[in-house]
């Protein structure tokens, strides 16, 4: 199981960043989404263990773990 982020729905709140035990999610400092936010991004998908904590914390349901 791996997480994926819908960057166009993300508002960059950072709750997923704080909840990730592997610390593999960060808020982008380069890419702005269609809503004008710096969205979250996964920096090392191979380190993702599929724990779903990021998806549970996301208030906008932007993260899926499949």
Buried (B, 14 or more C-beta within 10 A) or exposed (E): EEBBBBBEBBBBBBBBBEBBEBEBBBBBEEEEBEEEBBBBBBEEEEEBBEBBBBBEBBEEEBBBBE
